[in-house]
Amino acid sequence: MKQDYYTFHDMDDEEIEIRLLLEAIRLKYGYDFSGYSKVHIKRRILRRLSLSDYKSVLDMLPQVLRDRAFFESLLTEFSINVTEMFRDPSFYKAFRRDVVPVLKTYPFIRIWHAGCSTGEEVYSMAILLKEEGLYDRAQIYATDFNETVLQKAKEGIYPIHTVKDYTHNYQLAGGEASFADYYLADYDSVILDQSLRKRIIFADHNLVTDGVFGEMNVVICRNVLIYFGKELQNRVIGLFYDSLCHGGFLCLGSKESLKFTSRAEHFQSFAENEKIFRKRFGV
Ligand SMILES: C[S@@+](CC[C@H](N)C(=O)[O-])C[C@H]1O[C@@H](n2cnc3c(N)ncnc32)[C@H](O)[C@@H]1O
């Protein structure tokens, strides 16, 4: 049976070259992409190749080894940083309606956004918690393995042309105020209100190589697992399971699921359509 990650032997030359490139990256920089979806990695490398003067994947290898900036650009190529505020508004609406009442019964809330990209998702949650009177008892950890996007997340400054869509998303997500209350417009950018950052800690964390991240009430990891092969998805779901307290919530992206993972039975579906799951008590 053919597997969807790079561990098998029936490869064509191009696949062998891709594997060598990934191995060079792992040995030199410690980032392991071998468990990512084979289709995803191949597509991204070939896209990069088509935009360059290199003739083959193997031609890229010396520069990957000698030039950190080149490696970082490949990292960004692999990591797909697309995100937006209140992405999938119905998810936030369900979170507000179904999860918030449970969180309100806790004296303190710990939330982990894994794969937070440039931070829009995290600030969306900060706004929601603020409106629900929960922000001051929350601690939010926002992590990603890409330093460049983390830096942007910390700044919380976004292009002004995004505001129209974000305002619309906010309203669809059940936003209760005026979205304009949360930012200052500055020429072609918007600067998010600094108070939204108060309870957020941004940190470097690699889901492939780093470990459990504390006793969380909520883990949000949306639109990250789709880029992983089945085995890695399974391992990362295990990491989230170990990071959640009993009764903790796990939120995945719309195209992601717990199906076929070894922890599936240890979660109950909480808001099925929005991919919100709850870790069962006593397991
Ligand atoms: C498509 S974005 C999703 C952003 C946000 N969660 C959302 O749904 O809008 C995927 C993010 O996952 C991050 N990522 C990919 N592999 C990762 C890993 N092994 N560890 C941590 N973050 C990773 C990427 O850097 C990227 O920022």
The ligand as an SDF file (V2000), in Angstrom:
LIG
                    3D

 27 29  0  0  0  0  0  0  0  0999 V2000
   -3.0120   27.8000    7.1840 C   0  0  0  0  0  0  0  0  0  0  0  0
   -2.2330   28.4320    8.6100 S   0  0  0  0  0  0  0  0  0  0  0  0
   -3.5670   28.3530    9.7560 C   0  0  0  0  0  0  0  0  0  0  0  0
   -3.6520   29.5850   10.6020 C   0  0  0  0  0  0  0  0  0  0  0  0
   -4.8580   29.6310   11.5520 C   0  0  0  0  0  0  0  0  0  0  0  0
   -4.8220   28.5430   12.4830 N   0  0  0  0  0  0  0  0  0  0  0  0
   -6.1460   29.6290   10.7850 C   0  0  0  0  0  0  0  0  0  0  0  0
   -6.8560   28.6260   10.7690 O   0  0  0  0  0  0  0  0  0  0  0  0
   -6.4590   30.6380   10.1560 O   0  0  0  0  0  0  0  0  0  0  0  0
   -1.1940   27.0770    9.0970 C   0  0  0  0  0  0  0  0  0  0  0  0
   -0.1520   27.4660   10.1430 C   0  0  0  0  0  0  0  0  0  0  0  0
    0.3930   26.2840   10.7040 O   0  0  0  0  0  0  0  0  0  0  0  0
    1.7530   26.5030   10.9530 C   0  0  0  0  0  0  0  0  0  0  0  0
    2.4480   25.2110   11.0390 N   0  0  0  0  0  0  0  0  0  0  0  0
    2.6700   24.3000   10.0560 C   0  0  0  0  0  0  0  0  0  0  0  0
    3.3940   23.2720   10.5210 N   0  0  0  0  0  0  0  0  0  0  0  0
    3.6110   23.5230   11.8340 C   0  0  0  0  0  0  0  0  0  0  0  0
    4.3080   22.8400   12.8690 C   0  0  0  0  0  0  0  0  0  0  0  0
    4.9280   21.6790   12.6240 N   0  0  0  0  0  0  0  0  0  0  0  0
    4.3400   23.3740   14.1010 N   0  0  0  0  0  0  0  0  0  0  0  0
    3.7170   24.5560   14.3590 C   0  0  0  0  0  0  0  0  0  0  0  0
    3.0640   25.2690   13.4270 N   0  0  0  0  0  0  0  0  0  0  0  0
    3.0110   24.7580   12.1750 C   0  0  0  0  0  0  0  0  0  0  0  0
    2.2130   27.3450    9.7610 C   0  0  0  0  0  0  0  0  0  0  0  0
    3.4050   28.0530   10.0310 O   0  0  0  0  0  0  0  0  0  0  0  0
    1.0130   28.2470    9.5540 C   0  0  0  0  0  0  0  0  0  0  0  0
    1.1760   29.4730   10.2070 O   0  0  0  0  0  0  0  0  0  0  0  0
  1  2  1  0
  2  3  1  0
  2 10  1  0
  3  4  1  0
  4  5  1  0
  5  6  1  0
  5  7  1  0
  7  8  2  0
  7  9  1  0
 10 11  1  0
 11 12  1  0
 11 26  1  0
 12 13  1  0
 13 14  1  0
 13 24  1  0
 14 15  1  0
 14 23  1  0
 15 16  2  0
 16 17  1  0
 17 18  1  0
 17 23  2  0
 18 19  1  0
 18 20  2  0
 20 21  1  0
 21 22  2  0
 22 23  1  0
 24 25  1  0
 24 26  1  0
 26 27  1  0
M  CHG  2   2   1   9  -1
M  END
$$$$
